[in-house]
Structure formats: C-alpha cells, structure tokens
Amino acid sequence: MEFLRPASLAEALAAKAAHPDAVPVAGGTDVLVEINFDHRRPSALLDLNRVAELHGHDTVDGRIRIAAATPYTRIIAELGDRLPGLAMAARTVGSPQIRNRGSVGGNLGAASPAGDSHPALLAAGAEVEIASVRGTRRVEAKDFYLGVKRNVLEPDELITAVHLAPAAGPQQFSKVGTRNAMVIAVCAFGLALHPGERRVGTGVGSAAPTPRRAVDAEEFIAGELAAEDQWDRPRALADSVKRRFGELVAQAAAPIDDVRGSADYRKHALSVLARRTLTWAWTDYCGGRQAECA
C-alpha cells in the first residue's frame, strides 16, 4: 500500500489526480477501521493531516465555511452558538477521542446513511465544497448522496469544506440508539427553523439508503405556520399538527430491518423524534414560553 503525504492542498489535489484510487484519510475513524477489519484494501492512502487549508473555519459571503478536516470538538466549542444543530449532532459522535479526530468532511466522504452530521447539514441547507485540479464546485447537501456509502465525488476530487448560513432560528437534533453514548444511530432527525424564508428544514438519518429531507413534512408545516400567521405571532402548535408532521417525516423514510432495529420501529421512532424536535424548536422560537407554545 502506497502512502502519500502532501503538505498543501495543491499537492493533495495533484496527488489525487495522479492516484485516483487513493483513499483520503485525516481522522481515520472510518477508513482505518475498515482496513483493520480487512473490509477495504486500497492501493494507496492519501494522508491529509498536514494540509493546513483543510483545518479551521471562517466566514465567506455571510456563510460559515468549515474546512473538511476540522474536528467535531472545534465545531462544538467554537461554532455551537452559530450552528447549534450541527453542534448538537457533533456531541453525539462516538467518544471524546473520536470527536477529537473525526470531522464533517470525513462523515460526508464516508456517506454512510447513519452518519450523525448528515441530518443537521440537510436541515440547515448546507453546501459541500469539492475541489480537484480542474477547479472547485459546490453541491447542496441534499444532492450530495447517491446511495449507501456513495456520493457525487469524481475520482480526482476531494471534499474541502462545508458552507452553512448561521442559524437564523432554533435548531434541534435527536437520535435513537441502543445506548446513550458511542453508538451508531438506529435513526436520527435534524430540524431547523428558517424564519426569514418562512421555512422549516429537516434531515432524516439512518432510515433510508441515503440521508434525506422530509420534503412533504417541510411543506406541510410551512403551510400550517403561514396559514395561522405563526411566524409573526407565534402560538402553540396544535397536537394534530405535530402528529401529522411526525407522520409525514416517517413516510419520508425507507428503512430496513437490521440488528439495530426493525423498519417499523425506525418509522415509529422518527415520528416521535420529529414531534419532539418540532416542539422544542418552536418553544425556543416563542422565547421559551412553555405554556403558550409547547
């Protein structure tokens, strides 16, 4: 196995162009596990740890740009106030050691349906920045995933960053697992209120071949909020509205039966997660007035 160790992004892109089969590795929390269990035996590894351009975050055109190899711990500590949904998801990733090494870029590259960051990225309307020696392009998160562990990357491309607008309203993330920590999600759900767009964003994880939005649920709740002028005069959401929202989120899923849970259980759990996260986010939007908005 060849080991490539570029010192800059330009070198990394050149190496990926010359060795399109090389597997990128930064935190190694997915790739090295697969290698250790002999599930993957790449011809080359492309070590990105020395590439400074892939670490850190800044603001570009009013949106937060998170470089691909920025660890979850930095997202939690430095961006939790501006990207609360992503920070919530980051806190559920593995152990402290994994959060110190793992990154959103790695999660996107693995493209596992169970990746914890995906629902938050979808709900927030994130864009994925992709680069090669041919240039740079951006892909909306909703268009990034093609199938189980498959994404839109061409063989010579690398994920360089994700772009998200700072939260304009409350965001939430919740997942169900077989225990409270260090667990792969049985299912997960992300939600973000976008008051300026009069829109609610959603993200469903670990309940379909790819992470996905619950578009019908988004359109339903946006219609309900608009019809009752709730964005400008927030009041409690009817239980029937929250139940229907949960039902539509469950209908957006296409889960399977596996060792972590049945398809029926995943749909039921997603419905519950959707109702709860909507209630939490709406209560926050109302200014925490539990009696009026819960």
DRENNUDREN-475895 format. One record per residue (C-alpha): x, y negated, z; chain; residue number from 1. Coordinates in nm, 4 decimals, always signed. Each point is the difference from the previous one (the first is absolute). Last residue first. Example, Ala and Ser with C-alpha at 12.3 -4.5 7.8 and 13.67 -1.06 7.14 Angstrom:
<rs>
((+1.3670; +0.1060; +0.7140); A; 2)
((-0.1370; +0.3440; +0.0660); A; 1)
</rs>
This chain:
<rs>
((-4.5334; -2.3790; +2.3898); A; 294)
((-0.0670; -0.3535; -0.1226); A; 293)
((-0.2016; -0.1975; +0.2544); A; 292)
((+0.0743; +0.1915; +0.3173); A; 291)
((+0.3663; +0.0592; -0.0858); A; 290)
((+0.0863; -0.3622; -0.0647); A; 289)
((+0.3602; +0.0679; -0.0978); A; 288)
((+0.0224; -0.2984; -0.2308); A; 287)
((-0.2661; +0.1182; -0.2410); A; 286)
((+0.2749; +0.1193; -0.2321); A; 285)
((+0.1416; +0.2106; +0.2834); A; 284)
((-0.3391; +0.1631; +0.0501); A; 283)
((-0.0156; +0.0589; -0.3747); A; 282)
((+0.3379; +0.1737; +0.0025); A; 281)
((-0.0921; +0.2280; +0.2895); A; 280)
((-0.3422; +0.0866; -0.1445); A; 279)
((+0.1430; +0.0655; -0.3474); A; 278)
((+0.2726; +0.2159; +0.1537); A; 277)
((-0.2583; +0.2011; +0.1913); A; 276)
((-0.2415; +0.0554; -0.2856); A; 275)
((+0.2788; +0.0994; -0.2394); A; 274)
((+0.1638; +0.2325; +0.2525); A; 273)
((-0.3318; +0.1781; +0.0605); A; 272)
((-0.0656; +0.0501; -0.3708); A; 271)
((+0.3576; +0.1119; -0.0475); A; 270)
((-0.0415; +0.2578; +0.2754); A; 269)
((-0.3101; +0.1481; -0.1636); A; 268)
((+0.1718; +0.0208; -0.3369); A; 267)
((+0.3099; +0.1587; +0.1531); A; 266)
((-0.2109; +0.2497; +0.1926); A; 265)
((-0.1799; +0.1103; -0.3138); A; 264)
((+0.3284; +0.0465; -0.1872); A; 263)
((+0.1345; +0.2155; +0.2796); A; 262)
((+0.2925; -0.0904; +0.2205); A; 261)
((+0.3749; +0.0210; +0.0592); A; 260)
((+0.0496; +0.3531; -0.1359); A; 259)
((-0.1682; -0.0905; -0.3273); A; 258)
((-0.3449; -0.0603; -0.1465); A; 257)
((+0.0061; -0.2640; -0.2707); A; 256)
((-0.1084; -0.3632; -0.0164); A; 255)
((-0.1614; -0.2019; -0.2785); A; 254)
((-0.0762; -0.3285; +0.1730); A; 253)
((-0.2132; -0.2854; -0.1365); A; 252)
((-0.3134; +0.1603; +0.1460); A; 251)
((+0.1454; -0.0333; +0.3491); A; 250)
((+0.0468; -0.3750; -0.0531); A; 249)
((-0.3578; -0.0238; -0.1264); A; 248)
((-0.1341; +0.1742; +0.3101); A; 247)
((+0.2004; -0.2257; +0.2295); A; 246)
((-0.1374; -0.3136; -0.1685); A; 245)
((-0.3486; +0.1441; +0.0283); A; 244)
((+0.0484; +0.0543; +0.3728); A; 243)
((+0.1338; -0.3525; +0.0489); A; 242)
((-0.2944; -0.1490; -0.1855); A; 241)
((-0.2520; +0.2126; +0.1932); A; 240)
((+0.1596; -0.1085; +0.3273); A; 239)
((-0.0721; -0.3599; -0.0961); A; 238)
((+0.3015; -0.2285; -0.0061); A; 237)
((+0.0102; -0.2547; +0.2792); A; 236)
((+0.0269; -0.3605; -0.1068); A; 235)
((+0.2411; -0.2075; -0.2017); A; 234)
((-0.1281; -0.3330; -0.1366); A; 233)
((+0.2405; -0.0922; -0.2799); A; 232)
((+0.0980; +0.3534; -0.1011); A; 231)
((-0.3375; +0.1393; +0.1066); A; 230)
((-0.2115; -0.1869; -0.2534); A; 229)
((-0.2533; +0.2862; +0.0277); A; 228)
((+0.0120; +0.0918; -0.3700); A; 227)
((+0.3733; -0.0613; -0.0151); A; 226)
((+0.0796; +0.2368; +0.2874); A; 225)
((-0.2235; +0.2728; -0.1426); A; 224)
((+0.1441; -0.0355; -0.3485); A; 223)
((+0.3571; +0.0149; +0.1255); A; 222)
((-0.0930; +0.3071; +0.2056); A; 221)
((-0.1356; +0.1825; -0.3029); A; 220)
((+0.2770; -0.1013; -0.2392); A; 219)
((+0.2697; +0.1202; +0.2386); A; 218)
((-0.1840; +0.3259; +0.0664); A; 217)
((-0.0345; +0.0618; -0.3731); A; 216)
((+0.3726; -0.0668; -0.0455); A; 215)
((+0.1274; +0.2364; +0.2694); A; 214)
((+0.3651; -0.0566; -0.0877); A; 213)
((+0.2384; +0.2852; -0.0669); A; 212)
((+0.2973; +0.2000; +0.1275); A; 211)
((+0.0521; +0.2843; -0.2441); A; 210)
((-0.1125; +0.3634; -0.0246); A; 209)
((-0.2775; -0.0877; +0.2478); A; 208)
((-0.0529; -0.0155; +0.3772); A; 207)
((+0.3426; -0.0750; +0.1450); A; 206)
((-0.0505; -0.3755; -0.0272); A; 205)
((-0.2895; -0.2314; -0.0824); A; 204)
((+0.0586; -0.3735; -0.0441); A; 203)
((-0.2517; -0.2813; +0.0237); A; 202)
((-0.0212; -0.3700; -0.0783); A; 201)
((-0.2964; -0.2154; +0.1051); A; 200)
((-0.0788; -0.3007; -0.2201); A; 199)
((-0.1315; -0.3548; +0.0195); A; 198)
((+0.3197; -0.1023; -0.1809); A; 197)
((+0.0895; -0.2592; +0.2649); A; 196)
((-0.1291; +0.2301; +0.2725); A; 195)
((+0.2258; +0.2957; -0.0923); A; 194)
((-0.0690; +0.2564; +0.2729); A; 193)
((+0.2379; +0.2955; -0.0002); A; 192)
((-0.0675; +0.3685; +0.0635); A; 191)
((+0.2231; +0.3075; +0.0118); A; 190)
((-0.1122; +0.3594; +0.0433); A; 189)
((+0.1777; +0.3240; +0.0798); A; 188)
((-0.0652; +0.3720; -0.0300); A; 187)
((+0.1532; +0.3140; +0.1498); A; 186)
((+0.3004; -0.2249; +0.0464); A; 185)
((+0.3433; +0.1558; +0.0402); A; 184)
((+0.1030; -0.0091; +0.3656); A; 183)
((+0.2697; -0.1578; +0.2118); A; 182)
((-0.2483; -0.1405; +0.2515); A; 181)
((-0.3574; +0.0332; +0.1260); A; 180)
((-0.0642; +0.3664; -0.0802); A; 179)
((-0.1683; +0.2057; -0.2736); A; 178)
((-0.0412; -0.3136; -0.2023); A; 177)
((-0.2626; -0.2606; -0.0797); A; 176)
((+0.0968; -0.3414; -0.1322); A; 175)
((-0.0813; -0.3627; +0.0575); A; 174)
((+0.0963; -0.3304; -0.1571); A; 173)
((-0.1494; -0.3450; +0.0441); A; 172)
((+0.0279; -0.3476; -0.1486); A; 171)
((-0.1521; -0.3297; +0.1092); A; 170)
((-0.0024; -0.2936; -0.2412); A; 169)
((+0.2315; -0.1963; -0.2280); A; 168)
((+0.2796; +0.2557; +0.0416); A; 167)
((+0.3189; -0.1165; -0.1679); A; 166)
((-0.0093; +0.0947; -0.3691); A; 165)
((+0.1875; +0.3174; -0.0797); A; 164)
((+0.2939; +0.0811; -0.2288); A; 163)
((+0.1858; +0.3324; +0.0119); A; 162)
((+0.3667; +0.0349; -0.0875); A; 161)
((+0.2720; +0.1654; -0.2116); A; 160)
((-0.1566; +0.3250; -0.1153); A; 159)
((+0.2482; +0.1551; -0.2432); A; 158)
((-0.0293; +0.0748; -0.3708); A; 157)
((+0.2035; +0.2114; -0.2448); A; 156)
((-0.2306; +0.3047; +0.0072); A; 155)
((-0.3151; -0.2148; -0.0372); A; 154)
((-0.1950; -0.0690; +0.3182); A; 153)
((-0.3797; +0.0214; -0.0287); A; 152)
((-0.0515; +0.2340; +0.2953); A; 151)
((-0.0220; +0.3703; +0.0785); A; 150)
((+0.0100; +0.1653; +0.3440); A; 149)
((-0.3553; +0.1306; -0.0467); A; 148)
((-0.1334; -0.2013; -0.2914); A; 147)
((+0.0414; -0.3248; -0.1930); A; 146)
((+0.0546; -0.2601; +0.2729); A; 145)
((+0.1070; -0.3522; -0.0952); A; 144)
((-0.3268; -0.1352; -0.1385); A; 143)
((-0.1634; -0.0855; +0.3351); A; 142)
((+0.3342; -0.1334; +0.1226); A; 141)
((+0.0018; -0.2623; -0.2726); A; 140)
((+0.3026; +0.0373; -0.2254); A; 139)
((+0.2752; -0.2573; -0.0374); A; 138)
((+0.2758; +0.0012; -0.2625); A; 137)
((+0.3747; -0.0599; -0.0091); A; 136)
((+0.2466; +0.0361; -0.2864); A; 135)
((+0.1550; +0.2529; -0.2377); A; 134)
((+0.2818; +0.0884; +0.2412); A; 133)
((-0.2787; +0.1191; +0.2268); A; 132)
((-0.2329; -0.1585; +0.2522); A; 131)
((-0.3352; +0.0607; +0.1707); A; 130)
((-0.1853; -0.2404; +0.2299); A; 129)
((-0.3109; +0.1537; +0.1532); A; 128)
((-0.2989; -0.2294; +0.0516); A; 127)
((-0.2123; +0.0004; +0.3129); A; 126)
((-0.3762; -0.0639; +0.0136); A; 125)
((-0.0251; +0.0039; +0.3807); A; 124)
((-0.2316; +0.3009; +0.0087); A; 123)
((+0.2235; +0.1934; -0.2395); A; 122)
((+0.3178; -0.0738; +0.1953); A; 121)
((-0.1674; +0.0927; +0.3297); A; 120)
((-0.1300; +0.3289; -0.1416); A; 119)
((+0.3458; +0.0846; -0.1462); A; 118)
((+0.2177; -0.0635; +0.3065); A; 117)
((-0.0753; +0.3293; +0.1739); A; 116)
((+0.0983; +0.2329; -0.2819); A; 115)
((-0.2483; +0.2892; -0.0085); A; 114)
((-0.0647; -0.0130; -0.3757); A; 113)
((+0.3769; +0.0397; -0.0456); A; 112)
((+0.1392; -0.2506; -0.2481); A; 111)
((+0.3611; +0.0813; +0.1008); A; 110)
((+0.1139; -0.3237; -0.1646); A; 109)
((-0.2734; -0.1982; +0.1712); A; 108)
((+0.0933; +0.1300; +0.3443); A; 107)
((+0.3670; -0.0660; -0.0734); A; 106)
((-0.0769; -0.3560; -0.0982); A; 105)
((-0.2105; -0.0421; +0.3131); A; 104)
((+0.2998; +0.0979; +0.2090); A; 103)
((+0.1334; +0.2752; +0.2242); A; 102)
((+0.3225; -0.0317; +0.1998); A; 101)
((-0.0850; -0.1775; +0.3268); A; 100)
((-0.3597; +0.1247; -0.0215); A; 99)
((+0.1328; +0.3562; -0.0184); A; 98)
((+0.2103; -0.0464; +0.3154); A; 97)
((-0.2914; -0.1642; +0.1813); A; 96)
((-0.2091; +0.3107; -0.0829); A; 95)
((-0.2281; +0.0635; -0.2944); A; 94)
((-0.1927; -0.2842; -0.1599); A; 93)
((-0.2923; -0.1246; +0.2116); A; 92)
((+0.1586; -0.3403; +0.0719); A; 91)
((+0.0443; -0.0591; -0.3733); A; 90)
((-0.3754; +0.0278; -0.0559); A; 89)
((-0.0662; -0.2718; +0.2567); A; 88)
((+0.2757; -0.2145; -0.1541); A; 87)
((-0.1570; +0.0427; -0.3440); A; 86)
((-0.3361; -0.1147; +0.1330); A; 85)
((+0.1508; -0.2888; +0.1978); A; 84)
((+0.1847; -0.1584; -0.2923); A; 83)
((+0.0624; -0.3577; +0.1180); A; 82)
((+0.0269; +0.0582; +0.3772); A; 81)
((+0.1612; +0.3416; -0.0379); A; 80)
((+0.2663; -0.1298; -0.2368); A; 79)
((+0.3168; -0.0149; +0.2105); A; 78)
((-0.0322; +0.2733; +0.2626); A; 77)
((-0.2248; +0.2485; -0.1801); A; 76)
((+0.1493; -0.0564; -0.3444); A; 75)
((+0.3484; +0.0168; +0.1511); A; 74)
((-0.0750; +0.3345; +0.1667); A; 73)
((-0.1425; +0.1349; -0.3258); A; 72)
((+0.3382; -0.0224; -0.1673); A; 71)
((+0.0734; -0.2346; -0.2925); A; 70)
((+0.1087; +0.2302; -0.2847); A; 69)
((-0.2419; -0.1359; -0.2621); A; 68)
((+0.0450; -0.3710; +0.0588); A; 67)
((-0.3105; -0.1594; +0.1491); A; 66)
((-0.1224; -0.3018; -0.1959); A; 65)
((-0.2588; -0.2056; +0.1840); A; 64)
((-0.2194; -0.2029; -0.2325); A; 63)
((-0.0145; -0.3799; -0.0289); A; 62)
((+0.1925; -0.0092; -0.3273); A; 61)
((+0.2792; +0.2117; +0.1526); A; 60)
((+0.0410; +0.0288; +0.3772); A; 59)
((+0.2834; +0.2048; +0.1478); A; 58)
((+0.0767; +0.3511; +0.1184); A; 57)
((+0.3009; +0.2150; +0.0854); A; 56)
((+0.1882; +0.2879; -0.1617); A; 55)
((+0.0072; +0.1155; -0.3632); A; 54)
((+0.2210; -0.2874; -0.1155); A; 53)
((+0.2706; +0.1165; +0.2422); A; 52)
((+0.0617; +0.3209; -0.1935); A; 51)
((+0.2270; +0.1975; +0.2359); A; 50)
((-0.2776; +0.2388; +0.1043); A; 49)
((-0.1091; +0.0848; -0.3541); A; 48)
((+0.1526; +0.3488; -0.0286); A; 47)
((-0.0855; +0.1459; -0.3412); A; 46)
((+0.0035; +0.3774; +0.0361); A; 45)
((+0.0881; +0.2209; -0.2956); A; 44)
((-0.0945; +0.3303; -0.1636); A; 43)
((-0.3007; +0.0245; +0.2265); A; 42)
((-0.0740; +0.3160; +0.2016); A; 41)
((-0.3488; -0.0312; +0.1413); A; 40)
((-0.2074; +0.2288; +0.2207); A; 39)
((+0.3199; +0.1445; +0.1457); A; 38)
((-0.1187; -0.0646; +0.3565); A; 37)
((+0.2939; -0.2334; +0.0623); A; 36)
((-0.0521; -0.1642; -0.3397); A; 35)
((-0.3674; -0.0714; +0.0703); A; 34)
((+0.0873; -0.1391; +0.3431); A; 33)
((+0.2739; -0.2110; -0.1582); A; 32)
((-0.2441; -0.1557; -0.2457); A; 31)
((-0.2755; -0.0855; +0.2481); A; 30)
((+0.1713; -0.1859; +0.2864); A; 29)
((+0.3004; -0.0836; -0.2171); A; 28)
((+0.0089; -0.3601; +0.1208); A; 27)
((+0.1621; -0.1102; -0.3270); A; 26)
((-0.0085; +0.2718; -0.2665); A; 25)
((-0.0643; -0.0320; -0.3723); A; 24)
((-0.0120; +0.3292; -0.1933); A; 23)
((+0.2286; +0.0115; -0.3048); A; 22)
((-0.1740; +0.1476; -0.3052); A; 21)
((+0.0314; -0.3265; -0.1944); A; 20)
((+0.3807; +0.0045; +0.0382); A; 19)
((+0.1369; -0.2740; -0.2273); A; 18)
((-0.3068; -0.2209; +0.0420); A; 17)
((-0.0095; +0.0727; +0.3733); A; 16)
((+0.3700; -0.0883; +0.0294); A; 15)
((-0.0508; -0.3273; -0.1854); A; 14)
((-0.2930; -0.0843; +0.2255); A; 13)
((+0.2064; +0.0745; +0.3102); A; 12)
((+0.2972; -0.2014; -0.1258); A; 11)
((-0.2220; -0.3026; -0.0651); A; 10)
((-0.1594; +0.0476; +0.3416); A; 9)
((+0.3392; -0.0114; +0.1670); A; 8)
((+0.2486; +0.2326; +0.1719); A; 7)
((-0.0885; +0.3182; -0.1864); A; 6)
((+0.0545; +0.3403; +0.1653); A; 5)
((-0.0548; +0.2961; -0.2336); A; 4)
((+0.0300; +0.3533; +0.1390); A; 3)
((+0.0114; +0.2835; -0.2533); A; 2)
((-0.1416; +0.3361; +0.1043); A; 1)
</rs>
